């Protein structure tokens, strides 16, 4: 199992795919070990495996949150959307961020992810609407140029 996890870590696949595969491998490996311990009725081992699985999944959750937070923040900075602050004005933690238990790094919460995605969508829609207004004018100008070209061609063809 450890070999497969190391192999998946080194594969040249997108990070989101890699993280999904790692979670699946973790769940399968611990699931098999827990079932084997239950068959042997080794309840202490079952409890220990469940705790180990929970720790591994919590670490993996923080890795997924780090990937999601970094990608959303990069997108927000690219299109100049403000990122929510970690602390409120009264120096208390914001509901948009949480500090990881194992790594100590800051990650976006589900509320923060949702708020940042909404801001990114609003900005992209606003930019699209701005470009859509120019398309109307561009279409009209192209039509006028086409009509003038046709008239010029018709006058020169008769002469």
N, C-alpha and C positions, 0 to 999 in steps of 0.2 A: 504494500500500500504506500509506504514512504517513497518507494521507487517511482510509482505512478505520479504521485504529487510532485516530486522533483522534475519528472519528465514534462508534465503539463506546465510547470513554471517556466521551463526553458523553451517551450514551443513558440514559434513566431506566429501567434494568433492575437487577435484584438484582446485587450485587457478585460473587457466585459465577458467575452466568451471564456477566457481563461478562468476568471473568477467563478463563473457558473460551473465549469467542469470541476474545479477544486472543491466547491461545496458538495457536488454530487459524489465525488470520491470520498470525501470525509464522512458524509452520511452513510454511504454504503459500507465503508470499512468498519465504522463504529456499530452500525446496525448488525453486521455479521457477528462481530465480537460479542455484542450484548445478547444476541440470540443463542450463541454457543454457551455463554455463561449461564443463561436461564435454563438451558437444557441440563447443565450440570448442577443446577440449583445452588450456584455460588453467588448468593445475594450480595455479599460484600463486593465481589468483583463487578457485578451488574451496577451497583451504586457508584463504584469508582469509575467505571467506563462511562456512565451517564454524565458524571461530573467532568471527566476529561473531554467528552464530546461537547459539552456546553461551553467549556473554556475555548476549545478549538473553534467552535462556531462563533463565539463572541469576538475572538481575534479576527476571524474571517469577515464578520460583519463590519468591524472597524476598517478593514482593508477595502471592502466594497464602498463604505461611506466615504473613505478617503478618495477613491477613484471618482465617485459621483460628485463629491464636493469640488475637487480640482477641475473636473471637466466643465461643470456648470459655472464656476468662477471664471475660468478661462474664456468661456463663451460670453459671459457678462462683460468682462473687461474688453473683449474684442469689439463688442458693439456699444461700449460705453454706458452700460446699465449699472446703477449703483448696487453694490453688494451689501446685504444687511450687516449691521454692526454686531460684534460679539457681546457688547455690553450696552445697556440702556443708559440714559442720561443720569440716572440715580446710582450708577455703578453696579447694578445687579445684572446677572446673566440674561441675555436675550433668549426668547423662546425659539429663535432661529438657529442657535448653535448649541452643541454640547461638547464636553471634553471627554475624550476616550478614556476608559478605565485602565486599559493596558498600555497604550502608547502615550497618553497625555496630550495628544494633538487634538485640535478642534475640528469638528465636522458639522455639516449642516444637518439639522433635524428634518423630519418629514415636513414640518411646517415651513422651515427655511427653504427646503428644496421646492416646495409648492410655490412659495412667494417669489423665489428667484426665477422659476420657470414662467410664472405669470408675467413678471416684468420683462423677461426676454421675449416672450410671445407678443406682448403689447408693443415693444419696440420694433420687432420685425414686421408686425402688421402696419404700424405707422409708416415705416420705410416703404413697405409695399404700396400702401395707399398713395404716398407721395410720388412714387414712380408711375403708378396707374394714371395719375392726372396728366403726366407728360405723354403717356401713350396716346391719349385722345388727341392732343395737339399734334403729335408726330404723325398720326394717321391722317389728320386733316391736311397737314402740309404736304405729305406724300401724295395725296389725292390731287391737290392743286398743282403740284409739280408735274404729275402725270397728265393732267388736263392741258396744261400749257405746252408740254412736249408734244402731245397729240395735235394740238392746233398748229403749232409751228411746223410739224411734219406734214400736215394737210395743206398748208399754204405753200410750202416749198414743193410739194408733189404736183400741185396744179400748175405751177409756173414753168 
